Amino acid sequence: MTTKRLTRIALFTAIALIAFLIEAAFPPLFTFAPGAKLGLANAVVFTALILLGYGDALIVLLSKCFLGALFSGNIASLMYSLPAGLAAFAVTAALYCLLFPHISIMSISLLSAVVFNAVQLGVASLITGVNIMGVLPLMLIASVAAGVVVGLATWLTVRLLPPKSYL
């Protein structure tokens, strides 16, 4: 791995981690959907996927999950964030690779947010032994809001960055 590549990954990881920690410091935005957040760090991961490629974006995602859990002092959150993050990343990567530009960055982000929340609820149901999938409709509403915000942030970032400024 070159120094330049490592530096880019570290920069994206740092930005994603800062976004994650700032967002974690505030209460959930949606009172009707317990624990739902906008997931602004996901915009950084999606931007990394577009600008750096799939492998480097996956490193950013994994680093954000592990370091976010460590820095927030909530290591148990990895049980929820890692499987959901990996599933959402797989959907994002597949849709971006196969269907972009036929579907928009916003659409990809929205579908990814839905997958993230569905997987996170599924994992929570498995861990607790209680079926909490009844909350899914409320979480899907939050997913739409999060997907739109993350998609817009990603689109604006990619669109407004000067060409090759991330190199």
SULTA-V682726 format. One record per residue. N is the residue number from 1. RES is the residue in three letters. OMEGA is omega in degrees with one decimal (* if undefined). Layout:
BEGIN
N;RES;OMEGA
N;RES;OMEGA
END
This chain:
BEGIN
1;MET;-179.0
2;THR;177.9
3;THR;-179.9
4;LYS;-180.0
5;ARG;178.7
6;LEU;179.2
7;THR;178.1
8;ARG;179.1
9;ILE;-179.9
10;ALA;179.6
11;LEU;178.2
12;PHE;178.2
13;THR;-180.0
14;ALA;179.5
15;ILE;179.0
16;ALA;-179.4
17;LEU;177.6
18;ILE;178.2
19;ALA;179.4
20;PHE;-176.5
21;LEU;176.5
22;ILE;-179.5
23;GLU;179.5
24;ALA;-178.7
25;ALA;-177.8
26;PHE;176.3
27;PRO;178.9
28;PRO;-178.9
29;LEU;-174.8
30;PHE;-178.3
31;THR;-179.0
32;PHE;-178.9
33;ALA;-174.0
34;PRO;176.2
35;GLY;-177.3
36;ALA;176.9
37;LYS;177.8
38;LEU;179.6
39;GLY;-177.0
40;LEU;176.6
41;ALA;178.3
42;ASN;175.0
43;ALA;178.5
44;VAL;179.2
45;VAL;179.3
46;PHE;176.9
47;THR;177.6
48;ALA;178.2
49;LEU;-178.4
50;ILE;-173.0
51;LEU;-174.7
52;LEU;-178.1
53;GLY;-172.2
54;TYR;-177.0
55;GLY;-179.5
56;ASP;177.6
57;ALA;177.0
58;LEU;176.4
59;ILE;177.6
60;VAL;179.3
61;LEU;-178.6
62;LEU;178.3
63;SER;179.0
64;LYS;179.9
65;CYS;-176.8
66;PHE;-179.3
67;LEU;177.1
68;GLY;177.8
69;ALA;-179.7
70;LEU;-176.2
71;PHE;179.1
72;SER;179.6
73;GLY;-177.6
74;ASN;-178.3
75;ILE;-179.8
76;ALA;180.0
77;SER;177.5
78;LEU;179.6
79;MET;-178.7
80;TYR;-172.3
81;SER;-176.3
82;LEU;178.7
83;PRO;179.8
84;ALA;179.1
85;GLY;178.9
86;LEU;178.5
87;ALA;179.1
88;ALA;178.0
89;PHE;179.1
90;ALA;178.1
91;VAL;179.7
92;THR;-178.0
93;ALA;-179.1
94;ALA;-179.6
95;LEU;180.0
96;TYR;-179.0
97;CYS;-171.5
98;LEU;-170.0
99;LEU;178.5
100;PHE;15.2
101;PRO;179.7
102;HIS;169.5
103;ILE;-171.9
104;SER;173.8
105;ILE;179.1
106;MET;179.4
107;SER;178.6
108;ILE;179.8
109;SER;-179.7
110;LEU;178.8
111;LEU;178.2
112;SER;179.2
113;ALA;177.8
114;VAL;179.0
115;VAL;179.9
116;PHE;-177.3
117;ASN;179.5
118;ALA;179.5
119;VAL;-179.8
120;GLN;176.8
121;LEU;177.1
122;GLY;178.3
123;VAL;179.2
124;ALA;177.6
125;SER;179.0
126;LEU;-176.8
127;ILE;-176.4
128;THR;-176.3
129;GLY;179.2
130;VAL;179.1
131;ASN;178.9
132;ILE;-179.9
133;MET;175.7
134;GLY;178.4
135;VAL;-175.0
136;LEU;178.8
137;PRO;177.7
138;LEU;178.7
139;MET;178.1
140;LEU;175.2
141;ILE;177.1
142;ALA;179.1
143;SER;179.3
144;VAL;178.9
145;ALA;-179.4
146;ALA;-179.9
147;GLY;178.9
148;VAL;-179.0
149;VAL;179.8
150;VAL;178.4
151;GLY;178.9
152;LEU;178.6
153;ALA;179.2
154;THR;-178.8
155;TRP;179.7
156;LEU;-179.8
157;THR;-178.9
158;VAL;-177.0
159;ARG;-173.3
160;LEU;175.8
161;LEU;174.2
162;PRO;-179.4
163;PRO;176.7
164;LYS;179.2
165;SER;-178.2
166;TYR;180.0
167;LEU;*
END
